[in-house]
Amino acid sequence: KGPQIPPKAGVDELKKLAADSPGSFGAQMALARGLNEAGDAGGAIQALERAAKLLPAATGDQNPKAAIAAIATKQGNTARAIAALEAVVKVDSNDVESARQLAVLLAKQRKFGK
């Protein structure tokens, strides 16, 4: 079991929790959410990548790759979003929404040659 994460923890507190518990999936995910909400998309993606390494088979709302795809899509980074969605579908073939998003991005990529 990982560290207790206070519901209203600030980014600095989340950074400390994640640094003190580098093997905690929950701490990395909480840090990613906090960083993303604070506007630090790059830092959020780094925390999500660490979480994905800790629990590569996470599915549903707990899949860090799905969160990476959402951030990358928002940033207009189609290639990164596609790679993340491919990873999501690889571990959770029942994730219809991610498969649909992947198909849309792949179609856009082919259409515009990005």
C-alpha positions as CSV (number, residue, x, y, z in Angstrom):
1,K,0.0,0.0,0.0
2,G,1.3,3.4,-1.0
3,P,1.3,6.7,0.9
4,Q,-1.9,8.4,2.1
5,I,-2.6,11.2,-0.4
6,P,-4.5,14.1,1.1
7,P,-7.6,15.0,-1.0
8,K,-6.6,18.7,-1.4
9,A,-2.8,18.2,-1.6
10,G,-0.9,21.0,-3.4
11,V,1.6,20.3,-6.2
12,D,4.6,20.8,-3.8
13,E,3.1,18.2,-1.4
14,L,2.4,15.8,-4.2
15,K,6.0,16.2,-5.5
16,K,7.3,15.3,-2.1
17,L,5.0,12.3,-1.8
18,A,6.0,11.0,-5.2
19,A,9.7,11.6,-4.5
20,D,9.4,9.8,-1.2
21,S,7.5,6.9,-2.7
22,P,8.9,6.5,-6.3
23,G,7.4,3.0,-6.4
24,S,3.9,4.2,-5.6
25,F,1.5,4.1,-8.6
26,G,-1.0,6.2,-6.7
27,A,1.5,8.9,-5.8
28,Q,2.7,9.2,-9.4
29,M,-0.9,9.4,-10.7
30,A,-1.9,12.0,-8.0
31,L,1.2,14.1,-8.9
32,A,0.3,13.9,-12.6
33,R,-3.2,15.1,-11.9
34,G,-1.9,17.9,-9.8
35,L,0.7,19.0,-12.3
36,N,-1.8,18.9,-15.2
37,E,-4.3,20.9,-13.2
38,A,-1.5,23.5,-12.5
39,G,-0.8,23.8,-16.2
40,D,2.4,21.7,-16.2
41,A,1.6,19.2,-19.0
42,G,5.2,18.2,-19.5
43,G,5.6,17.4,-15.8
44,A,2.3,15.6,-15.8
45,I,3.4,13.4,-18.7
46,Q,6.6,12.5,-16.9
47,A,4.8,11.4,-13.8
48,L,2.3,9.4,-16.0
49,E,5.2,7.7,-17.7
50,R,6.6,6.7,-14.3
51,A,3.2,5.4,-13.3
52,A,2.9,3.4,-16.5
53,K,6.2,1.7,-15.8
54,L,5.0,0.8,-12.3
55,L,1.7,-0.7,-13.5
56,P,1.8,-1.3,-17.3
57,A,-1.4,-3.3,-17.3
58,A,-3.6,-0.6,-15.7
59,T,-6.9,-0.2,-17.4
60,G,-9.9,2.2,-17.5
61,D,-9.6,5.5,-15.7
62,Q,-6.4,4.3,-14.0
63,N,-4.5,3.8,-17.3
64,P,-1.8,6.5,-17.3
65,K,-1.4,6.1,-21.1
66,A,-5.0,7.2,-21.6
67,A,-4.2,10.4,-19.6
68,I,-1.0,10.9,-21.7
69,A,-3.1,10.6,-24.8
70,A,-5.6,13.2,-23.5
71,I,-2.8,15.7,-22.7
72,A,-1.0,15.1,-26.0
73,T,-4.3,15.5,-27.9
74,K,-5.0,18.8,-26.1
75,Q,-1.4,19.9,-27.0
76,G,-1.9,19.0,-30.6
77,N,0.8,16.3,-30.4
78,T,-1.0,13.7,-32.6
79,A,2.0,11.3,-32.8
80,R,2.3,11.2,-29.0
81,A,-1.4,10.7,-28.6
82,I,-1.4,7.9,-31.1
83,A,1.5,6.1,-29.4
84,A,-0.3,6.4,-26.0
85,L,-3.6,5.2,-27.4
86,E,-1.9,2.2,-29.1
87,A,-0.5,1.3,-25.6
88,V,-3.9,1.6,-24.0
89,V,-5.6,-0.6,-26.6
90,K,-2.8,-3.1,-26.3
91,V,-3.5,-3.7,-22.6
92,D,-7.2,-3.2,-22.7
93,S,-8.8,-4.3,-26.0
94,N,-12.2,-3.7,-24.5
95,D,-11.6,0.1,-24.2
96,V,-13.8,1.1,-27.1
97,E,-13.5,4.8,-26.5
98,S,-9.7,4.7,-26.8
99,A,-9.9,2.5,-29.9
100,R,-12.3,5.0,-31.4
101,Q,-10.0,8.0,-30.6
102,L,-7.1,6.1,-32.0
103,A,-8.9,5.5,-35.3
104,V,-9.9,9.1,-35.5
105,L,-6.3,10.3,-35.0
106,L,-4.9,7.8,-37.4
107,A,-7.4,8.9,-40.0
108,K,-6.5,12.5,-39.5
109,Q,-2.8,11.7,-39.6
110,R,-3.3,9.9,-43.0
111,K,-5.4,12.8,-44.3
112,F,-3.1,15.5,-43.4
113,G,0.2,13.6,-43.6
114,K,1.3,14.6,-40.1
